[in-house]
């Protein structure tokens, strides 16, 4: 059986601290729970997609 670490290609070793409105955060967390995902997972996915889409626009 594969461990979680083997499934992750890159080790997660950094943090990004952001400030957002309490209401927006609560809505985001609720929606993530409804969709059976985590806020961290969705933010990481957004960052990966954003970088990939804009990588050639430097």
N, C-alpha and C positions, 0 to 999 in steps of 0.2 A: 504494500500500500504506500502511495506517495505521501510525503509529509507536506504541510503547507509551504515550508521553506523551499522545497524542491520545485514547487509550482510557481513561486515568485522568481522571475529572472533577475531582478535587481533588488537588493536589500533596501528596505525603507529605513533610512537613518536620518532624515531631516524633518523639520516641522515648519509649517507656514502658519503664522498667526494672522488672522484677519478680524476686522471689526465689522459686524453687521447688525442690523436692527433686530431686536428681540423677537418681534412678530414674524419677520421674514425667516429667521432661524427656526422658530417653532413650526412654521408652515413647511419648511424644507425638511426638517426632521420627521414630521408627521407623514409627509409624502413619501419619503424614503422608506419608512416603516411599512406604509401601505403597499409599496412596490417591492417589499422584501429585500431591501438593499440597505447599505449604510451611507451616511452622509460622507464619510471619509472616502469610501469607494467611488461615489459619484463625483466628488471633487477631484480625486486623482484621475478619473476617466476624463473629466472636462479638461484638466491640464494637459494630459497626453494628447487628446484630440486637438486642442488649441495649438499646441506646439507642432504637431504633425501638419495641420492645415496651413500654418503660417511659417513653417520652416524655410521655405524658398522665397519668402517675402522680405528677407533681410536687406 
